[in-house]
């Protein structure tokens, strides 16, 4: 199925992907190939899916600035 139109995030880019989590149709700039998620869902699930290091105990909060 071919999809045409504008990205649902920036409204200017040409749609080329669909987010596997929320089904938003997005352009290349707002899609992460590695995860199959749009940038909005990617930020909701914690960035690029980085795993917590093994040497950190459960329940430890990590803050990044």
Secondary structure, DSSP 8 states (H G I E B T S, - for coil): ----SB-TTTSSSB--EE-TTT--EE-GGGEETTTTEEHHHHHHTTTTT----TTS-TT------
